[in-house]
Amino acid sequence: MRKSLLSIFAAVVMTVASMAPSGACYAKDSLPIGGKGIFIWQLYSATGSGKSLSATITKLKSNGISWVVIKMGDGDSYYNQSGKSLYTWAAANGGSMDSVISMFHSSGIKVLAFQYVYGVPHYWLNTWSETDVANWILDVKGIDGLVIDAEIEYDVLANRVAAARSYCDSIRAHHPNGFVALTAWSRPSSHSSFPWVSFLDRVAVNMPQAYWGARPTTVLNELNLMSTQFTASTNTWVSQGDSAAAKPIMPIGDAYSKPDAAGDITSFCSMCQVTYKYPGVSLWEYNQVVYPFIWDEYAAAWNTTSVSRTQEHPTQYALSQNYPNPFNPSTNIAYQVPAAGRVTLKVFDVVGRVIATLVDERKESGNYAVQFNTSSIASGIYFYTLNAGGFVETKKMTVAK
């Protein structure tokens, strides 16, 4: 029956798209989620080995987590379906997924589901489609939203723009008021073929995967690159008449089973809340957070006291790679200092001459960013050096006129 309904709704989608903006109309301060969340790839694993669902919920609540995102679909494979592990587990732990969601809600935790998408209707050769699964997820009683996980397949898909539009427009036709978000890359400039606008026009929130440990890089560098690239890309989209693509950002942080450096989660949350003023953050993912200090840092994050303390006292000196690079005529350089003192940030040419002094003053502990304008210098390779508290680091940048 759903296949016949989809054919009926196809005409509706075309009419809706021609009459009104296709994006969800959520203001940043009216989003249904905010603060701290966490992704749970396999909910049944989070409650395995003698653990109970109530114990999992208690742990989430005790760490100040107000929303979770569980995996409920992969392409045209629907996990909340008879014979699937999630369905079987839900039946044994609450009677149904509806009841499981109700248990989370009773503790003040919202439940969203994510679906990995490939851009083809029948990736796993089921008779129903990838779009059917998205709509079935949003049909689940009590579900608070859908997160679309689109990655490498959409970078190379020949009909990626049409596929993204068709998928999202069908969701909007069936669930016009449903909360839908996108999670994809954190560096749009490195994925220029990805159909950013086709997705972002039609969702409420952008959830970039800011995995500093996977690169590897620092939290400061990862967030600076993410922020500056999305700012630049959004400005381009808006200038081209596509203001609907300008969506709030809620990054997903790195919390793998390998040990993050102490302070990484604290810095991630503090920078997102204070420096970039994002409405929320989340971590990937619950089952891989095995080090207690990661839980401790996340529990203490995202409140006035911890943010103030972290903002005043970053844990280490750091100098970020400038962005954009190569650039013309200007670029941004971010850095952080953990203690008050004199800070200099200078630009040199290839023979060591000082071309510009961007910073030369006492700075309090904190995160900073400065812009370098190259209107008066020639194309070529240049170097910039941060000197503070005995810390010295130099990075290379390229002016391309």
N, C-alpha and C positions, 0 to 999 in steps of 0.2 A: 504493500500500500504506500509506503514512503516513496518508492520510485515514481509512482504515478503522481503523488503530491509534488515532488520536485519538478516534474514537467509542467504542472499547473503554475507553480510559483515562478518559473523562469520568466514568464511574461510579466509577472508582478515586479520582479527585480528590475527589469528594464524600465518599467514605468517609474518605480521609486527612484532609481538612479537619475532619471532625467528631470525629476521634479524637485529633489532636495539633496543637500550634501549627504554623502554616504558615511561620513565619520560619526562616531559616537560623540554626543555633546556633553562631555564631562569637563567641568572646570577643575583646576588643580585642587582647590579646597573642598570639592564635593565628591571626590573619588570614594568608592565604597571600601577601599583598602588603603592603608598607610602604615607608617612605622615599620616594624620588623616582621618579616615573613620568612618562610623556609620552604624549599622544594623537597618533596618526598617521592623519590622515583618509584619505590615499591612499598606501599603502605603496609602490606602484609609482612614484609621483612622488618619494618620498624617495630612490629609488635611480636616478632618471633622469639624463639628460644626462651619461652616461659614468660615473656613480657605480655602485658595486657594493653588493650586499647586505652583504658582509663589511665594507666601509668604513662603511656606515651603522651596523652593529652595533658596530664599533670606536668610532665617535664617541659612541654612546649609553653604552657601557661606560666610556669615558674621562671622561665627565661624571657618572659615578656613578649612572646611571639603571638601576634594577633591574627595571623592568616597563614594557611599552608596551601601548597599547590601539589596535588598528587597526579601521577601519570594515569590517564584513563583511556588513552588511545595512541595508536601508532599507525599512521596512514589509514587504511580501511579496516584495521584490526581494532575492535572495540572491547576494552578490558572488562567492562561491567556487563558481561554477557555470559550466559550459562556455558560452563566448560572452561572459562578463563579463571586464572588464579585469583584475581581481585574479586570477582563475583563470588567465588567459592568462599574466600576468606570473609567477605562482608556478610554472607549468609550465616556463617558460623559465629560472627562476632557482634551481630546486631540484628540479623534477619534480612537486611538489605542495605544497599548503599544509602538509601534515604535515611535509615535509622542511624547509620554511622555518622552521616553529616549532622544529624540532629544532636548526637553526643558531643561533637565538636562545638556546635552552636551553643549548647547549654553551658559551655565553659568560656563563651565569648570569643571563640576562634572561628573565623570564616574559612570556608573550603572552596578552593578553585581547583580545576583540573586542567592538565596540559595534554596536548596532542602533538606528537611529532608529525610533520606533514612533508610530503614528497612532491606535491604538485601534479600528481597523476591520480585518476579516480580509483584504480584498482591495483595498487602496488602489491598487495598480498593476494590478489586474484579472488577476492570475495565478491559476491554478487552485489552487495551494497557498496557505496562509494566512500571515499575519504570525507566528503562533505556530509554524507549521512551521519558518520561517526561524530563529527563536530556538533551537529544538531542534536543527536541523541545525548551527548554529554550535557548540553544545556537544557535538555528535557528532564534531567534527573531532579527529583524533588529536593528543593533546598539548596542546590548548587549555587555558589556565589559568582561564578564566572568561568571563562575559558581563556587559557593562555595558549596561543599558537606558537609552536616551536618550529621555526623555519630556518634551515641552515644551508649546507653545501649544495643540496639538490637544487635549490632555487637560484644558486649562482650560475648554474650551467644549463638549466632547463630552457629549451628553445622558446616555449610559449609562456615564460614565467610571468609576464605582466598579466596576460589574459587569465592564467591559472589562478593567480593571487586574487584578482578581482572577482572571478566567478565564485571561488571558495568563500571569500568574505561576504560577498553580496547575498549569497544563499543564506549564510548565517544571519545576516541582518534582516532578510525577508522573513525568516522563521522566528527570530528573537530580536525584534527591533530595539528592545530596552535592555538586552543582556549585556553584561560587562565582559568585554573581550580585550585582551592585551596581546602584544607581540613580544617574543623573546628571540633575538638573533644576535648578530655580531656587535661588538662594542666599538669597532673602527670602520665606519661606513666608507671611508676613503679607500680602504683596502678591499672593499667588496662593492665596487661601483656598479657591477652588473646585477646585484641583488635588487628586486623590485620594491625598494623602500617605500616609495610614495603609494604604490598600490595597496600595501598593507597598512601603513600608518594613516592614510586617509580614512580607513575603515575600522580602526581600533581606538581604544580610549587611552592606552598607556604603552610606552615603549620600555621594555625590560632588557637592556643590553647585558650580555654575558661578560662581565668585567673580571675575567679570570687571570689575575696577575701572576699566579703561580704556574700557570700552564705555558706562559710565554718563554722564559720567565722574565719578570720585571718587578718594579716596585709598585706598591699601591698608589703612590703619588703620581708616578709616570702613567700608569694605566688609566687612572681617573682623569688626569689632565688631557691625555690623548682622546679619550672617549668624549669628554665634555667639549673640547675645542672642535673636534671633527663633527660632532652632531650639531653644534652651534653653527658652524660654517655650512654644513649641508642643509640645515633647516632654513637658514637665511637664503640660500639659493632656491630652495623649493618655494618659499614664500614670495621671493622676488619674481618667480615664474608664475605666480598667481595661485599657488597651491597652499594656502594657509592651513588647510585641514590636516596637513602632514606634521604640523608643529604640535607634538604631544608631550605630556609630562614624562619624565624619565625616572624609572625606579630600577636601579642596577641590581644584578645578581652577583654576589661576591664569591670568592674562592674559599671553600672550606673542605678540601679533599682530605683523604685519609693520611696523606703525607703531611708532615707538620708544617703549618704556616709559621712564619717568624712571629715571635711574641710581639704583640702590638699591632699586627696587620689588621685584624678584625676591628679593633678599636679605631685605628686610623681610617679604615674604610667607612665605618659608620659616621665618624665625626666629620670627615670631609664631605660625605654625601649630604649630611644634615646641615652643617654650618657653612662650608665653603660653597657648595653648589646648590644648597637649599632644595634638594629633591624631596618629594613627599614620603618616600619610603625606600627600603632596601630589602633584599632577601639573600639567602645563602644557598648554594648548591653543595651538598644536599644532606639531608638528615642522617641517612644510614652510613655516610662516610665521615661524619664528625665524630672521631673516636678519641680526640685529645681533650681532656677536661679544660685546659686553659682556653680553648676556642669557645666552648660553651660559657665559660666565665666572662670572657670579653664581650660576647654577644649579649649575655644577660645584663651586663652593666651599661651597654650602649643605648643610644637613642633616648636619653632623658637629659634634662637641663643640667644636672650636676655633672654627669660623666662627660657630656659634650663640652661643657665649659672647661673642665679639667684637661681634657685631651686637646682642646683648641689652644690652651695656654702652653701645653707641654707635649709637643710631638716627641716621639721616642728617638729619632735619629736625624742627622743631617742628610739631605738628599737634593739632588739636582736633576730635574726632568729634561728629557730630550725636547727640544723646541718643536712647536707645531704651528703652522705647517712647515715641512722641510722636504725638498727645497721650497723657497718662498720668494714672493715679490708682491707688495713692497714691505710687508710687515709680518712678524711672527711673534708667538707668545712663549715665554720661558717661565716655568714654575719651579719653585724650590721651597724647602722647609728647613727651619732651624729649631732645635730642641731647647736652646737656652738663649737668653738675651745677650746681645753683644754686637760688636761692629761687624757689618756684612758688606762685602764688595762683590759686585757682579760686573765683569768687564768683558768686552769683545775685542779680539785680536785678529790681525791679518796673518797670513802664512809666514811672515818674517818676524812676527812677535811684536809688532807695533800696536799700541792701544788705539782702537778705532772708536770705541764708545764706552763710557762708564754708565751703566744702567742703574746700579745701586752703589752707594758709598755712604752709609750711615748706620747708626745703631738701630737694631731691630729687636722687638720682643719675640719671644718664642711663638711660632705660628707657621701657617702655610701662606705662601705669597706667590704672586704671578706678576710679570712685567712684560710690556710690549717693546719690541725692538723694531724701529722703522729704518729702512735702508734706502730712502730716497736719495741720499747723497753719496752712496758708495757703489762701486762697480760689482758686476757679477763675479762669483768665485767662491772659494772655500774660506770660511772664517771659523774662529774658535771662541767659545765663551767659557769663562772660569768663575766659579763660586769659591770665595774664600771667607770662612767664618769659623771662629772657635778652634782653629787648628785644622779644620777640615778644608781640603782643597780638591776640587774636581773640575775637569775640563771636558767639554763635549764639542763635537764638530757640527757645523751647519753650512748650508749652501744657499747662496743668493743666485737666483736664476732670472735674469731680466731679458 
